[in-house]
Amino acid sequence: MFKKRNLKWLSILATIIMAWVQLGGALVTKTGSANGCGASWPLCHGALLPQNLPIDTIIELSHRATSALSLIVVLWLVITAWKNIGYIKEVKPLCIISVGFLLIQALVGAAAVLWQQNDYVLALHFGISLISFSSVFVLTLLIFDVDQKYEANKVHIDRKLRIYTWTMAICLYVGIYTGALVRHTKSSMAYGSWPLPFADLIPHTEQDWVQLAHRTLALIASISVFLAFNYAIKHYHDNRTIRYGYTAALLLIILQIITGALSIFTHVNLLIALLHALIITFEFGLIAYFILLMLRTTRVEKVKNNAY
């Protein structure tokens, strides 16, 4: 017998595991453990569990195990949600995206191990896994009846806020890619002090350019979040979904800026760096929910136009 409560617990478990996969990937990159299992996949040094277990092997092996577990749990969630709440219009597309991008993420990770991709290709891995996490996160919000509790199913997002939100989403995603590129190219401490090395502003190395690109795009993304928040608060102050959602987006981007600066001030303290990755993961998950609301608005408008 189906119980909604069980599906809620399953969705929480899937979201936590997917967040842990994001953290695990960041940990692998930050600690230089990508080659911890050699050029062997899915085995590790040709064995299911190698006898010699240095720290880089443990980190890489743990990440692979968590990724495998996430696939099992997400598949379980997807099958259960499809069967029992598939009547909700967005559930089935979210299920497909969750599993599809999780598989793509695994294949890109395997390719990185087997064929040693360049840093610019490897940086795509975090962005791909972010889409999978976001779809699971949004599915969890739907399972918890957020639409009904906060009347999100009745929200109409006007054209201007849609433009602000799409701009915010694109800027953030590109900024996230450059952030992953900073990790893969070992550019975390490049380009001097934060926010800018005013004594020498001209980049001199590839790492300097990568770091400058990330800071520039992070600034643009932060401004886009603030502009979207400012418009939302002014024009949707009576709507809890928009007010709470865009306020949370602003608070998360502020925390992201703080942890980014602290990463440089502390010479890339591992815990701060992982927190930096975790915050942006939930920030993008929240924006993915905004995108769902915008697509829903567009669909309603099309139905109304066809009716006339």
N, C-alpha and C positions, 0 to 999 in steps of 0.2 A: 504493500500500500504506500502510495506517494505521500510524503509529508514535506511541506514547504520548509519547515525548520531544518530538515536534513540537507536540503539543497542550499540553504543559507550557510550552514557550516561548511559544506563542500566548497562553496564559492570563496569563503574566507580562507580556507586552506589553500586553494588554488592561487589566490592573490598573494598570499604570504610566500608561497614557494616560488612564484614568478618573480617577486621582488628579491628573493634570495638568489635566484639565478642572475638577476641584474647585478647584485652586489658581488656574487662569485666571479662574474666576468670581469668586473672592475678590479677585483682583488688579483685575479690572474695577471691582468695587464700591469697593474701597479707594482706587483712583486716580481715581474719578469718571469712568471711561471708557465708561459705558453708552451714552452718546450719541455715541460716537466715529465711528459710521457714519451718524449722523443717524437719521431715521425710515424707513430703508430696510432691507429684509430679504427674501430672503437676500443681495441685493447690498449694497454699501457705498457710500453716496452715489450710488446709481444705477448703479454700475459694479462689475465683478468685482474690479478693483484700481484704486482712485482714484489720480489723479496726485499730489494733495496728501496727504501722509502725516504729520500731526502725531502725537505720541506717543500720544494717546488713541485715535486711529484705528488705529494699529499694535497696541495692546493689545487693542482690541475685535475687530479683524480676526483676530488670532492666536487669540483665544479661539474665534471661530467656526470657524476652520480646524481647530483641535484637536478641537472638538466633532464636526465632520463626519468627521474621521479616526477618532474613537472609535466612531462609528456603524458605519463600515466594518469596523473590527477586531473589535468586539463581535459584529456579525452573522457574521463569519467564524468566530469562536470558538463562537458559539451553534450554527451549522449543523454544525460539525465535532464538537462535544460531543454534540449531539442524535443525530447519525448513529452515533457510535462508542461512547459511554458512556451512551446514553440508558436503558440497563437499570438504572442507579442511580436509585433512586426519586426523589430530589430534583433530579436534573439538569434534567429538562424544565420543571418549575415555575420553577427559577432562570433558565433560558434565557428563558422568557416574561417574567418580571419584569425581567430585564436590558434587553431590547429595549423592552418596553412603557414602562418609566419613563424610558428614554433618549429615546424619542420624545416623551413628555409633557414632559420637561425642555426639549427643543428647541422645542416649541410654546409653552410658557410664556415662554421666552426671546424667541421671535419676537413674542409678544403684548406683552411689555414694551417692545420697540422700536417696534412699530407703533401701539400704543394707549396707551402711557405709563401703566401700571398704578400704583396707589398703593403706598406702601412696605410695607404689611402684606401685600399680595398678592405683591409682589416677593420678600419674605423666604421665601416658600414654595419658591422656585426652588432654593435650596441644599438644602433638605430632600428635595425630589423627586430631585435628582441624587445625593444621598447614598444613597437606596434603590437606585438603579441601580448605583452603585459597590459597595455592600455585596453585592448579588446576584452581581456579577462576582467579587468578592473571595472569597465563600464557594464559588462554583463552582471557583475556582482551588484552594482548599484541598482540595476533593473530588478534583480532577484529580491533585493531588500525593499522593493516597492517605493523607492525614492520618488518616482514619478507621482505616485498617489499622495504620499505624505507631504510633499512640498509643491504639489500641483504643477510639476514640471511638464506633465503631459498636456497642459493648457497654455504653456508659454509660447508666445509669438515673438520671435527675434526679428527686429526690423533690419532693413538692408544695411544700414550704417554699422550696426553692431556686428552683423555678419562679416562685413569687410574688415573691421577691427580684429575680429576673432580669427578669421582666416590668415590675416597678416601676422598675428601673434603666433599662430600655430606653425606657419612656414618659417618665420624668423627663429623660433625656438628650435625647430627640428634641424635647421642648418647650423645653429649654434651648438646643438648637441653633437652633431657630426664633427665639428671642429674641436669640441671638447674631447671626444674620443680620439681624434687625430693627435691632440696634444699628448695624450697618454701613450699612444702607439709610437710616436716619433720621439718620445722622451723629451718633450719640450716644456715640461711643467715649470722649470726654473729659468727658462729662456726669457729674453727681452727684459731683463732687469727687474726693478721694483714695481709694486702695484700702487696706483693704477697705471702709471706710465713712468719710464725712466727719463725724466725731464732733462737730465744732463746729456743724454744721447738717445734721441728719439728715432734715429734711422736704424732699421733692422739690418743685421750683418750676416746672419746665417739662415738656413732653411727653418731651423727651430724658432728663431726670432720671428720669422714671418708667420709661422703656424700659430705661435702664441699671440701675436698681434691680431691675426685674423679672428682668433677665438674671443679675445677681449672686445674687439670691435663689434662682432656679431652678438656677443653677450649683452653689450650696451644697447644695440638696436632692439634685441629681443626684450630687454627690460623696459625700454621706452614703450614698445608696442603693448606690453602687458599693462603698464600704467595708463596708457591712452584708452585701452579697452575697459579697464576698471573705472576710470573717470567717467566715461560715457555711460557705462552700465549703472553706476551709482546715481547719476543725474537723471536718467530716463527710466530706470526700473527699480526705484527705491522701494516700491510697494511689493515687489516680487521677491520672495525669499530665495528661490532657486538661483536667480541671477545675482542678487545681492550677496548671498553667502558664497556662491561659487566664485565670482570674480574677486571678492575680498580674499578668499583663500588663495587664489592664483597670485594675487599681489604679495601676500605674506610669504608664500613659497618662493617667489622670485627674489624677494629681499633676503631670505635665508640663503638662497643659492649664491647671491652676490657675496654675502658675509663669509660663507664657507669657501668660496673661491678665493677671496682675499686671504683668509686664514691659511689656506693651503700653501700660498706663497710665503706668508710671514713665518710659517712653521717649517718651511722647507719640505713641503708635501708630507705632513703627518698622515699616516695611513688611515686612522679613524676619521679624520676630517675629510680626507679625499673620498672615502667610502660614503660618508654622510652627504657629500656634494653630489655623488652619483645617485644616491637614494632620493634626495629631495627632487631632483630634476625628473626622476622616474615618475613620482606621484604628480608633479606639476603637469607633465605631458598626459598622464592618465586623466587628470581633471579636464584638460583642454579637449581630450578625446570625447568626453561627455558633452562638452559645449558643442562639438561638431555634430554629435548625434541630435542634439536639440535643434541645431540649424538645419540639418537635413530633414528633420521632421517638419519644421516650419515650411521649408521649400515644397515638401510633398503636399501639405495642406493647402498651400497657395495654388498649386497646380490643379488640385481637385476642385477648388472653388472656381478657378478660371474656366475649367472644362464644363462646370455646371452652368456657366453663363454662355 
